[in-house]
Amino acid sequence: MNFKHKIPWLVIGFVALMGASCEKENLKPNFIFILADDLGYSQVGCYGSSYYQTPHIDKLSREGMRFTDAYAACAVCSPTRASIMTGKYPARLHLTDFIAGNNRKDLPLIQPEWQKFLPLEEVTFAEILKENGYNTALFGKWHLSQEKMPPGSLPFNPDKQGFDETFVTYKPSGGMSQPWQDDEDDAHNVDTITSLALDFLERNRSNPFFLFVSHNTIHDPLKERAATIRKYEGLKETEELENHAVIAAMIERLDSSCGKIFSKVSELGLQENTIVIFFSDNGGRHTYAAQTPLRAGKGWLYEGGIREPLIVKWTKVVKPGTISASLISSIDFFPTFLEIAGVNEMPENVDGISFVPALKYPEAGIHKNLFWHYPHYHGSGMVPGGAVRNGKWKLVEWYEKSLLNDRESAFELYDLENDISESVNLADSLTTLTIQLSGELEKWREDINAQMPVPNVKHSGDKQN
């Protein structure tokens, strides 16, 4: 047989195959970002709980990287969600409380007139990814519109902020559930959100995509199937302050949702080119379940309110089962998404830093300092305050004291490496460090034009502690 005239065809075929292989290798990576609501740091198995059952999330941790020092940019939901969308500190956005917060005028400090929705002028990561060839979707909680429900919410909903496909859900009412939010069915829309996510994956398997799975659970009101609740009520561990049977049932459904999504990724053969991220928007409500070993919970600037579970699986880059103590904040997702997607453009005043270096090298440092600013009163008991974390140190400033002539007792300093529970205030014994960190916190507020509360001249009651 004469191969002389066949060689070019063999070469062409080989080149075509190589081209197809290279094209496959150069596909833009996909993203699945799963955001839980009010899920505490220690309410996940791989973060220390033996009571709350999270086998699928734990498996994700074994297959990816678990961060021990990841934070929400705020201790309540709307500011954290705004920081994820924009890469900016809530204080820079002036979106510093949940929407719509409170308007109380009878407290020692008057809170500033803060931003009560995410302005359409703010550039979101979804808008940039969409412009760069990504199909984008958000299913679930949004909570960044001027009004929570339609029709007032429609002008500021996620379809106006870069998401091609959206379905906005809401938590059930505190009393009787609506027919579509039955306790025995899907009160918090977990199954609905999951079904939409699975369908999106099916339809976008051949396109670069960003899927934002934004759950309402485990936010109150606490509702779940009676049979699942009874399973946990029968456990002796339920008596412990950290554990709550209804929350456990809600977490079980949340974890099941994650498992279905992870299985679909494998079924579609997308695991090699899909980054999966699991995170929570703020800490758990400590009035329901203690956030041990962390102090306090949702609404507070103590660790229980802001330290979050963060797990990232990126098969091509992240070594399975790794742990990183790098300081990460929710402001960092924006630049991280863009770097992974190969997008070079960056809007002005983005505060976040890409943590891709930490995904490659777990010991990589990302931030020298992380900051918080909450010039409001919260129903949890939290009063206006700010905080800075620097290495193992964390300083908290209480604005009532610093603004009402009690500056000497306005600060608390903790060594988180040796005192994760923030039980020993070192401010008086480490005065030089306290002064240094308080100065850095003050300068940061000035640099980003943070809104401060002001003394209420009409307030005649005793100062709060």
SVG drawing of the C-alpha trace seen along z (x, -y; Angstrom):
<svg xmlns="http://www.w3.org/2000/svg" viewBox="-52 -67 57 69">
<polyline fill="none" stroke="black" stroke-width="0.4" points="0.0,0.0 1.3,-3.4 1.0,-5.8 2.6,-8.7 -0.7,-10.4 -2.2,-9.5 0.3,-11.2 -1.1,-14.7 -4.5,-13.5 -3.0,-11.8 -1.2,-15.0 -4.4,-17.0 -6.3,-14.6 -3.6,-14.7 -3.5,-18.5 -7.3,-18.6 -7.3,-16.3 -4.6,-18.3 -6.6,-21.5 -9.7,-20.0 -7.7,-18.9 -6.2,-22.4 -9.5,-24.0 -10.9,-21.7 -8.0,-22.6 -8.5,-26.3 -12.2,-26.3 -13.1,-29.0 -13.7,-27.4 -17.2,-27.2 -18.3,-28.4 -20.8,-27.1 -21.1,-29.4 -23.3,-28.0 -24.2,-30.5 -25.9,-29.4 -27.9,-31.9 -27.1,-32.3 -25.0,-29.1 -22.5,-29.2 -18.8,-28.3 -19.1,-25.3 -22.4,-24.0 -20.7,-21.9 -19.1,-18.5 -15.7,-19.3 -15.6,-22.4 -16.0,-20.4 -19.7,-19.4 -20.6,-15.8 -24.3,-16.7 -25.1,-18.5 -24.9,-16.0 -23.2,-17.4 -21.7,-14.4 -21.7,-16.0 -20.2,-19.3 -17.6,-17.3 -16.8,-15.4 -16.3,-18.6 -13.8,-19.6 -11.9,-16.3 -11.8,-17.0 -10.8,-20.6 -9.5,-23.3 -11.0,-24.3 -10.3,-27.8 -10.1,-28.2 -10.0,-32.0 -12.5,-33.2 -14.9,-36.0 -18.1,-37.7 -17.6,-41.4 -20.5,-42.0 -22.4,-40.1 -25.7,-40.5 -26.8,-39.4 -27.3,-42.3 -23.9,-44.0 -22.1,-40.7 -24.0,-39.9 -23.2,-43.4 -19.6,-42.8 -19.6,-39.5 -21.3,-41.2 -18.9,-44.2 -15.7,-43.3 -16.1,-46.3 -16.4,-46.7 -19.9,-47.5 -18.6,-50.7 -17.4,-51.9 -20.8,-51.2 -22.5,-52.8 -24.6,-49.6 -23.9,-48.6 -27.0,-47.0 -29.6,-44.5 -32.3,-45.9 -34.3,-47.6 -32.8,-47.7 -34.4,-49.8 -35.1,-53.5 -34.9,-53.8 -34.3,-57.3 -34.3,-56.5 -30.8,-55.2 -27.5,-56.8 -26.2,-57.1 -28.1,-58.0 -27.2,-55.7 -26.3,-57.3 -28.6,-57.5 -27.2,-54.4 -27.7,-52.9 -30.7,-50.6 -30.2,-48.8 -27.4,-47.9 -27.2,-50.8 -27.4,-49.7 -24.3,-51.8 -22.2,-49.4 -20.4,-46.9 -21.0,-43.3 -18.8,-40.3 -21.8,-38.9 -21.9,-41.8 -18.2,-41.4 -18.4,-37.6 -21.4,-38.0 -19.5,-40.4 -16.8,-37.8 -18.8,-35.0 -20.3,-33.5 -23.9,-32.4 -25.0,-33.6 -27.7,-32.5 -28.8,-33.3 -31.5,-31.2 -32.6,-32.0 -32.2,-34.9 -31.2,-38.3 -32.0,-40.8 -30.3,-43.8 -33.4,-45.5 -35.0,-48.6 -38.1,-46.5 -37.9,-42.8 -41.0,-41.7 -42.4,-42.6 -43.3,-45.0 -41.0,-47.3 -38.1,-44.9 -38.2,-44.5 -36.1,-47.5 -33.1,-46.3 -33.4,-42.6 -30.4,-40.4 -31.6,-40.4 -30.6,-44.1 -27.1,-43.2 -25.7,-40.8 -27.6,-37.5 -29.2,-36.0 -31.4,-33.7 -33.0,-34.5 -35.5,-33.2 -35.8,-35.2 -37.1,-33.4 -38.0,-34.6 -38.0,-33.1 -41.4,-31.8 -43.5,-33.9 -43.0,-33.7 -46.5,-32.3 -48.5,-30.1 -46.6,-29.2 -48.0,-30.1 -49.3,-27.2 -46.0,-27.1 -44.0,-27.2 -45.4,-24.3 -43.3,-23.0 -43.7,-19.4 -42.7,-20.3 -40.2,-23.0 -40.7,-25.9 -37.4,-27.6 -37.4,-26.8 -34.3,-24.6 -35.7,-22.0 -37.0,-24.6 -33.6,-26.3 -31.9,-23.0 -34.1,-21.9 -33.5,-25.2 -29.8,-24.8 -29.8,-21.2 -31.8,-22.3 -29.4,-25.2 -26.4,-22.8 -28.0,-20.4 -28.7,-23.3 -25.3,-24.9 -22.9,-21.9 -21.2,-23.2 -21.0,-26.8 -18.9,-28.7 -21.3,-29.4 -21.5,-31.0 -24.2,-29.5 -25.1,-31.3 -27.1,-29.0 -28.3,-31.4 -30.2,-29.6 -32.7,-31.1 -32.0,-28.3 -31.0,-28.2 -32.4,-31.6 -35.4,-31.7 -38.3,-31.1 -37.1,-27.6 -39.2,-25.2 -38.6,-21.7 -40.3,-18.3 -41.6,-16.9 -40.1,-13.5 -36.6,-14.9 -36.9,-17.1 -38.0,-14.1 -34.9,-12.2 -32.7,-14.8 -35.0,-15.4 -34.3,-11.8 -30.6,-12.4 -29.1,-13.0 -26.7,-15.6 -29.7,-17.8 -29.7,-18.9 -26.3,-20.7 -26.4,-24.5 -24.7,-24.2 -27.3,-21.9 -30.9,-22.5 -33.1,-19.8 -34.9,-22.0 -31.7,-23.7 -30.2,-20.2 -33.1,-19.2 -32.7,-22.3 -29.0,-21.7 -29.7,-18.2 -31.8,-19.4 -29.2,-22.0 -26.5,-19.4 -28.7,-17.1 -29.1,-20.0 -25.3,-20.3 -25.0,-16.5 -27.5,-16.7 -25.5,-19.5 -22.2,-17.8 -23.6,-14.6 -24.9,-16.5 -21.5,-18.0 -19.9,-14.5 -22.7,-13.1 -22.2,-15.8 -18.4,-15.3 -17.8,-18.9 -15.8,-18.2 -12.4,-18.9 -13.3,-22.4 -15.8,-23.6 -14.8,-25.5 -17.2,-24.8 -17.4,-27.2 -19.4,-26.8 -19.8,-29.8 -22.2,-31.4 -23.3,-35.1 -22.9,-35.5 -22.8,-33.5 -25.6,-31.6 -28.2,-33.0 -26.7,-32.3 -30.1,-32.7 -31.1,-29.5 -27.8,-27.6 -24.5,-28.6 -21.7,-29.0 -19.1,-27.3 -16.1,-27.7 -16.8,-31.1 -18.3,-34.0 -21.8,-35.3 -23.4,-35.0 -25.3,-36.7 -25.3,-40.5 -22.1,-40.6 -18.6,-41.6 -17.3,-38.7 -16.1,-35.7 -19.5,-33.9 -21.0,-36.6 -18.4,-36.9 -16.2,-33.8 -17.6,-31.5 -17.1,-28.1 -15.4,-28.4 -14.6,-25.4 -13.2,-25.6 -12.9,-22.6 -10.9,-23.3 -9.7,-20.0 -7.0,-21.3 -5.4,-23.5 -6.4,-22.7 -4.8,-19.7 -7.5,-17.6 -7.8,-17.7 -5.8,-20.9 -6.4,-23.5 -5.5,-27.2 -5.3,-29.7 -5.0,-32.7 -7.2,-35.6 -10.0,-35.8 -13.1,-38.0 -16.2,-38.0 -14.8,-41.1 -12.2,-38.7 -14.6,-36.6 -15.0,-39.3 -11.3,-39.6 -10.8,-35.8 -13.6,-35.0 -12.2,-37.4 -8.7,-36.0 -9.8,-32.4 -11.9,-33.4 -8.9,-35.2 -10.5,-38.6 -8.0,-41.5 -10.4,-44.4 -11.1,-45.6 -13.5,-48.4 -12.3,-51.3 -12.1,-51.0 -12.4,-47.2 -11.2,-46.4 -10.9,-42.6 -7.7,-40.7 -7.7,-37.5 -7.0,-34.5 -5.9,-32.3 -2.4,-32.3 -3.8,-30.6 -5.6,-28.1 -2.3,-27.1 -0.2,-27.5 -2.3,-27.2 0.2,-29.2 0.1,-32.2 -0.8,-35.5 -3.6,-37.5 -4.5,-40.3 -2.4,-42.1 -5.6,-43.6 -9.3,-42.9 -11.9,-45.5 -15.5,-45.7 -17.8,-48.7 -21.3,-48.4 -22.7,-51.9 -26.1,-50.4 -28.0,-48.7 -29.0,-45.1 -31.8,-43.0 -29.2,-40.5 -28.0,-43.1 -25.1,-44.3 -24.4,-48.1 -22.5,-50.2 -18.9,-49.2 -16.0,-48.3 -13.2,-45.8 -9.8,-45.0 -8.0,-41.7 -4.2,-41.8 -2.5,-38.5 -3.6,-36.7 -4.8,-39.9 -8.3,-41.3 -9.4,-44.7 -13.0,-45.6 -14.1,-49.3 -17.5,-50.1 -18.6,-53.4 -20.9,-54.4 -17.9,-54.5 -15.4,-56.1 -17.9,-58.8 -19.5,-59.4 -16.3,-60.3 -15.5,-56.8 -12.6,-56.1 -10.4,-54.4 -12.8,-51.4 -13.9,-51.5 -11.5,-48.8 -11.2,-45.0 -8.1,-43.2 -8.0,-39.4 -5.3,-36.9 -7.3,-34.6 -4.5,-32.1 -4.7,-31.2 -8.2,-32.5 -10.6,-31.8 -13.5,-32.3 -12.5,-35.9 -12.7,-35.4 -9.6,-37.4 -9.5,-41.1 -5.8,-42.2 -6.5,-45.9 -5.3,-47.2 -2.2,-45.0 -1.1,-45.5 -1.7,-49.2 0.8,-49.9 -0.8,-47.3 -4.2,-48.5 -3.3,-52.1 -1.7,-50.9 -4.7,-48.8 -7.2,-51.5 -5.3,-54.0 -5.3,-51.6 -9.1,-51.1 -9.7,-54.8 -7.5,-55.5 -9.3,-52.8 -12.7,-54.4 -11.4,-57.7 -9.9,-56.2 -13.2,-54.6 -15.4,-57.4 -17.2,-55.3 -20.4,-56.8 -20.3,-57.2 -23.1,-57.4 -23.4,-60.5 -24.4,-61.2 -28.2,-61.5 -28.6,-64.7 -32.2,-63.8 -31.2,-60.5 -31.5,-60.8 -31.2,-57.1 -28.1,-55.3 -25.4,-54.5 -25.5,-50.9 -22.5,-48.7"/>
</svg>
